């Protein structure tokens, strides 16, 4: 072989070696991997992880513990994997290429509050909220008078986890399960019932942590169909000063023959008169009761529906009240002939309500 052919052969050999060395390189980069920090995953939540790998070759996925599980994807590629949060903790997901090149993503599995739009309902309407969790689940309602959980069910579902998956384009076997086959998780469904106009929060939490790990918080708003008039919003502990703050100065104020103080507001909201009375037994400083008078017949016809979507009916005595149980009520209502009477009460003296109503009726000047 002469020098010219030796030189050509050497060049060809070097090019082959360079080509071989180039083909040994592989690029394995896991996504999502936020700045190589931590990917947050909620208990019960699922995401898809992938990695860049030349020519779509097979990748082996691994995890450091059982805080999450691997799942099949409907259209799974060799470099993709589904993950689902199983329980709180930290886990490292690692992708390994055929040449041993690795990349990883640190995942933190936790229960956390996700922004949730309020659930808007009308009285009698219902809605469902679903939570998936590997834990037992309980709930708390801030005020069950406005809305409650009509039923709370738990169903056990399967992740349909497969231990092995064979891609169509090659004979490599992808192990996507570690020690768990057909893992089952809990799907909870709460059926919310709207009872009366108002707002309440329903919090779902992990029963194993005693409520310290919140899975979801839902604000339920029960909206009114009727806006016949604006309620004064006077409570049983309102004083003359606080009534002034809420309603302003009265048009007329006077003392009855029994010595009780009366405020009269003309044309309050859609009423003809709003009358507020203070009890002389409390030095005329605590609200005794108040009444709204309506003369418009169309408004009078709508008032019962207005009251019924806001207050529970106490059938034994024929009053409406702001609680399901009369012993818990702080406000009672009576309606008759265009007059809505409000009787605020602090403490359990509701058995005296008839006497108090008659007392107010005899002293109020409408």
C-alpha positions as CSV (number, residue, x, y, z in Angstrom):
1,X,0.0,0.0,0.0
2,X,1.5,3.3,-1.1
3,X,1.6,6.4,1.0
4,X,-1.5,7.9,-0.8
5,X,-3.7,5.0,0.0
6,X,-2.4,4.8,3.5
7,X,-3.4,8.4,4.1
8,X,-6.9,7.8,2.7
9,X,-7.4,4.7,4.8
10,X,-6.3,6.6,7.9
11,X,-8.8,9.4,7.2
12,X,-11.6,7.0,6.6
13,X,-10.7,5.1,9.9
14,X,-10.7,8.4,11.9
15,X,-14.0,9.4,10.4
16,X,-15.5,6.0,11.4
17,X,-14.2,6.3,14.9
18,X,-15.5,9.9,15.2
19,X,-18.9,8.7,13.9
20,X,-18.9,5.8,16.4
21,X,-18.0,8.2,19.2
22,X,-20.8,10.5,18.1
23,X,-23.4,7.7,18.1
24,X,-22.5,6.8,21.7
25,X,-23.8,10.2,22.9
26,X,-27.3,10.3,24.3
27,X,-29.3,13.2,25.6
28,X,-31.5,12.4,28.6
29,X,-33.3,15.4,30.2
30,X,-36.4,15.0,32.3
31,X,-39.4,17.3,31.8
32,X,-41.0,19.0,33.6
33,X,-38.1,19.9,35.8
34,X,-38.5,23.5,37.1
35,X,-35.0,24.8,37.2
36,X,-33.8,21.5,38.6
37,X,-35.7,22.3,41.9
38,X,-39.0,20.6,42.9
39,X,-42.1,19.6,41.0
40,X,-45.3,19.9,43.2
41,X,-47.8,17.1,42.9
42,X,-51.0,16.9,44.9
43,X,-52.1,13.7,46.5
44,X,-54.3,12.0,43.9
45,X,-53.1,14.3,41.1
46,X,-51.5,13.0,37.9
47,X,-49.1,14.5,35.5
48,X,-47.1,13.3,32.5
49,X,-43.3,13.3,32.6
50,X,-41.1,13.0,29.5
51,X,-37.4,13.4,28.6
52,X,-35.5,14.3,25.5
53,X,-33.7,11.3,24.1
54,X,-32.2,10.9,20.7
55,X,-34.2,9.0,18.1
56,X,-37.0,8.2,20.7
57,X,-35.2,5.2,22.1
58,X,-36.4,3.4,25.2
59,X,-35.9,5.0,28.6
60,X,-36.1,3.2,32.0
61,X,-38.0,5.2,34.7
62,X,-37.4,4.7,38.3
63,X,-38.5,6.3,41.6
64,X,-36.9,6.6,45.0
65,X,-39.9,5.6,47.1
66,X,-43.7,5.0,47.0
67,X,-44.9,8.6,47.5
68,X,-46.0,8.4,43.9
69,X,-46.8,5.6,41.4
70,X,-46.2,5.2,37.7
71,X,-49.1,4.8,35.3
72,X,-49.7,3.8,31.7
73,X,-50.5,6.5,29.2
74,X,-53.0,5.8,26.4
75,X,-50.5,6.9,23.7
76,X,-47.3,6.3,25.5
77,X,-44.1,7.0,23.9
78,X,-40.8,5.3,25.0
79,X,-39.7,8.5,26.6
80,X,-42.9,9.4,28.5
81,X,-44.4,8.2,31.8
82,X,-47.5,9.0,33.8
83,X,-47.2,9.8,37.5
84,X,-49.8,10.0,40.3
85,X,-49.4,11.3,43.8
86,X,-50.0,8.6,46.4
87,X,-49.1,10.1,49.8
88,X,-47.2,13.1,51.1
89,X,-43.4,13.0,50.9
90,X,-40.4,13.7,48.6
91,X,-39.6,11.4,45.7
92,X,-36.9,11.5,43.0
93,X,-38.0,10.3,39.5
94,X,-35.0,9.2,37.4
95,X,-34.8,8.5,33.7
96,X,-32.0,6.2,32.4
97,X,-31.0,5.9,28.8
98,X,-29.8,2.7,27.1
99,X,-26.2,4.0,27.5
100,X,-26.6,4.6,31.2
101,X,-27.0,8.4,31.0
102,X,-29.4,9.7,33.7
103,X,-31.4,12.7,34.6
104,X,-33.9,13.2,37.4
105,X,-36.6,15.4,38.8
106,X,-37.3,15.9,42.5
107,X,-41.1,15.7,43.2
108,X,-42.8,16.8,46.3
109,X,-46.2,15.1,46.9
110,X,-48.5,17.0,49.2
111,X,-52.0,18.1,49.9
112,X,-52.5,21.8,49.3
113,X,-55.3,24.3,48.5
114,X,-55.9,24.8,44.9
115,X,-57.7,27.9,43.7
116,X,-61.4,27.1,43.3
117,X,-64.2,29.1,41.8
118,X,-67.2,29.5,44.2
119,X,-70.1,27.1,43.7
120,X,-73.1,29.3,43.0
121,X,-76.5,27.7,43.7
122,X,-80.1,28.6,44.5
123,X,-82.1,27.2,47.3
124,X,-82.9,23.5,46.6
125,X,-80.1,23.2,44.0
126,X,-77.3,20.6,44.4
127,X,-73.8,20.2,43.1
128,X,-71.0,17.7,43.4
129,X,-67.4,18.1,44.3
130,X,-64.8,15.3,43.7
131,X,-61.6,14.6,45.5
132,X,-59.2,11.8,44.7
133,X,-56.9,10.7,47.5
134,X,-54.9,7.8,48.9
135,X,-56.0,8.9,52.4
136,X,-59.2,8.7,54.3
137,X,-61.1,12.0,53.9
138,X,-63.4,14.0,56.1
139,X,-65.1,17.4,55.8
140,X,-66.1,20.4,57.9
141,X,-68.8,23.0,57.1
142,X,-68.4,26.5,58.5
143,X,-72.2,27.1,58.6
144,X,-74.5,24.2,57.6
145,X,-77.6,26.4,57.7
146,X,-76.8,27.8,54.3
147,X,-75.6,24.6,52.6
148,X,-74.6,21.1,53.6
149,X,-73.3,17.8,52.3
150,X,-76.4,15.8,51.4
151,X,-74.4,12.6,50.9
152,X,-70.7,11.7,50.9
153,X,-69.6,8.6,49.1
154,X,-66.3,6.8,48.6
155,X,-65.5,4.6,45.7
156,X,-62.3,2.6,45.3
157,X,-60.9,2.9,41.8
158,X,-57.9,1.4,40.1
159,X,-55.0,3.2,38.5
160,X,-54.7,0.3,36.1
161,X,-50.9,0.3,36.6
162,X,-49.0,-2.0,34.3
163,X,-45.8,-3.6,35.2
164,X,-44.4,-3.7,31.7
165,X,-44.9,-1.9,28.4
166,X,-43.4,-2.9,25.1
167,X,-43.2,-0.1,22.5
168,X,-44.3,-0.9,19.0
169,X,-41.1,0.4,17.3
170,X,-38.5,-1.8,19.1
171,X,-38.1,-4.8,21.3
172,X,-37.1,-2.9,24.4
173,X,-39.1,-3.5,27.5
174,X,-40.0,-0.5,29.6
175,X,-40.5,-1.1,33.3
176,X,-43.0,1.4,34.6
177,X,-44.1,-0.2,37.8
178,X,-42.1,-0.8,40.9
179,X,-43.6,-3.2,43.4
180,X,-47.2,-2.2,42.8
181,X,-49.7,-3.6,40.4
182,X,-53.2,-2.3,39.8
183,X,-52.9,0.2,42.7
184,X,-56.2,1.4,44.0
185,X,-57.1,4.8,45.3
186,X,-60.1,6.5,46.9
187,X,-62.4,8.8,44.9
188,X,-64.7,10.8,47.2
189,X,-67.7,12.7,46.0
190,X,-69.6,15.1,48.1
191,X,-73.1,16.1,47.1
192,X,-73.8,19.7,48.2
193,X,-77.3,20.8,48.9
194,X,-78.2,24.5,49.0
195,X,-80.6,25.3,51.8
196,X,-80.9,29.1,52.4
197,X,-79.4,32.3,51.0
198,X,-75.9,32.9,52.4
199,X,-72.3,31.7,52.1
200,X,-70.4,28.8,53.7
201,X,-67.1,27.1,53.3
202,X,-66.7,23.4,53.0
203,X,-63.2,22.1,53.8
204,X,-62.1,18.6,52.9
205,X,-59.1,17.3,54.8
206,X,-57.1,14.1,55.4
207,X,-58.6,12.3,58.4
208,X,-55.2,10.7,59.2
209,X,-53.7,14.1,60.0
210,X,-56.7,15.4,62.0
211,X,-57.4,18.2,59.5
212,X,-53.8,19.6,59.3
213,X,-53.5,18.5,55.6
214,X,-56.3,20.2,53.6
215,X,-57.2,18.7,50.3
216,X,-59.7,21.2,49.0
217,X,-61.7,24.2,50.3
218,X,-64.9,25.1,48.5
219,X,-66.9,28.3,48.9
220,X,-70.6,27.7,48.4
221,X,-72.8,30.8,47.6
222,X,-76.5,30.3,47.8
223,X,-77.9,33.2,45.8
224,X,-81.4,34.8,46.1
225,X,-84.1,34.6,43.5
226,X,-86.0,37.3,45.3
227,X,-84.6,40.7,46.3
228,X,-87.9,42.2,47.5
229,X,-86.3,44.5,50.1
230,X,-83.0,45.0,51.9
231,X,-83.0,43.5,55.3
232,X,-81.7,45.9,58.1
233,X,-79.3,43.3,59.4
234,X,-80.0,44.3,63.1
235,X,-78.8,41.6,65.6
236,X,-79.9,40.8,69.1
237,X,-76.9,42.6,70.6
238,X,-77.3,45.8,68.6
239,X,-77.4,49.0,70.6
240,X,-78.8,52.5,69.7
241,X,-75.3,53.5,68.5
242,X,-74.8,50.5,66.3
243,X,-78.3,50.9,64.8
244,X,-77.3,54.5,63.9
245,X,-74.2,53.2,62.3
246,X,-76.2,50.7,60.2
247,X,-79.2,52.8,59.3
248,X,-78.4,56.4,60.0
249,X,-80.4,58.8,62.2
250,X,-84.1,58.0,62.4
251,X,-86.7,60.3,60.8
252,X,-88.7,60.2,64.1
253,X,-87.8,59.0,67.6
254,X,-90.1,58.9,70.6
255,X,-91.0,57.0,73.8
256,X,-94.1,54.9,74.2
257,X,-96.4,55.1,77.1
258,X,-94.6,52.1,78.6
259,X,-91.3,54.0,78.4
260,X,-89.7,52.1,75.4
261,X,-87.7,54.0,72.9
262,X,-88.9,53.8,69.2
263,X,-87.0,54.8,66.0
264,X,-89.0,55.3,62.9
265,X,-87.5,55.3,59.4
266,X,-89.7,56.5,56.5
267,X,-89.4,54.8,53.1
268,X,-86.5,52.5,54.0
269,X,-85.6,50.3,51.0
270,X,-89.0,49.4,49.4
271,X,-90.9,49.7,52.7
272,X,-93.2,52.4,53.8
273,X,-92.0,52.3,57.4
274,X,-89.1,50.6,59.3
275,X,-89.7,50.8,63.1
276,X,-87.1,49.8,65.6
277,X,-87.8,49.5,69.3
278,X,-85.5,49.4,72.3
279,X,-86.4,47.9,75.6
280,X,-86.7,50.2,78.7
281,X,-85.6,47.3,80.9
282,X,-82.1,47.6,79.3
283,X,-82.1,51.4,79.7
284,X,-83.3,51.6,76.2
285,X,-80.0,50.6,74.9
286,X,-80.6,47.1,73.4
287,X,-82.9,46.3,70.4
288,X,-86.1,44.6,71.5
289,X,-87.5,44.1,68.0
290,X,-88.2,45.8,64.7
291,X,-90.8,45.7,61.9
292,X,-91.2,46.6,58.3
293,X,-94.5,47.7,56.8
294,X,-95.4,47.3,53.1
295,X,-98.5,48.7,51.5
296,X,-97.7,47.7,47.8
297,X,-99.8,44.5,47.1
298,X,-97.3,43.1,44.6
299,X,-94.5,43.3,47.1
300,X,-96.8,41.8,49.8
301,X,-97.4,38.7,47.5
302,X,-93.7,38.2,47.0
303,X,-92.6,38.5,50.7
304,X,-93.4,34.9,51.7
305,X,-91.1,33.6,49.0
306,X,-88.4,36.1,50.0
307,X,-88.5,34.9,53.6
308,X,-88.7,31.2,52.8
309,X,-85.5,31.2,50.8
310,X,-83.7,32.8,53.7
311,X,-85.2,31.3,56.9
312,X,-86.3,27.9,58.2
313,X,-89.9,27.5,59.2
314,X,-90.7,26.5,62.8
315,X,-93.9,24.7,62.2
316,X,-94.7,24.2,65.9
317,X,-95.1,27.9,66.6
318,X,-95.5,29.3,63.1
319,X,-92.3,31.4,63.1
320,X,-89.3,31.6,60.7
321,X,-85.8,31.5,62.2
322,X,-82.2,31.7,61.2
323,X,-81.2,28.2,62.3
324,X,-82.4,24.6,61.8
325,X,-83.0,24.2,65.5
326,X,-85.0,26.9,67.4
327,X,-82.6,26.5,70.4
328,X,-79.8,27.8,68.1
329,X,-81.7,30.6,66.5
330,X,-80.9,34.2,67.2
331,X,-83.6,35.8,65.0
332,X,-87.3,34.9,64.6
333,X,-89.6,36.3,61.9
334,X,-93.4,36.7,61.7
335,X,-95.3,37.9,58.6
336,X,-98.9,39.0,58.5
337,X,-100.9,41.6,56.5
338,X,-97.9,43.4,54.9
339,X,-95.9,43.6,58.2
340,X,-92.7,41.6,58.7
341,X,-91.7,41.5,62.3
342,X,-88.1,40.6,63.4
343,X,-87.5,39.4,67.0
344,X,-83.8,39.1,67.8
345,X,-82.8,36.9,70.7
346,X,-79.6,36.3,72.6
347,X,-79.8,33.2,74.6
348,X,-82.3,30.4,74.6
349,X,-85.5,32.3,75.6
350,X,-87.3,31.4,72.4
351,X,-90.2,29.7,74.3
352,X,-91.2,33.2,75.3
353,X,-91.5,34.3,71.7
354,X,-95.3,34.6,71.7
355,X,-95.3,36.9,74.7
356,X,-92.5,39.0,73.2
357,X,-94.3,39.3,69.9
358,X,-97.5,40.5,71.6
359,X,-95.5,42.9,73.7
360,X,-93.9,44.4,70.6
361,X,-97.2,44.5,68.7
362,X,-98.9,46.4,71.5
363,X,-96.1,49.0,71.7
364,X,-95.1,49.5,68.1
365,X,-96.8,52.4,66.2
366,X,-96.8,51.5,62.5
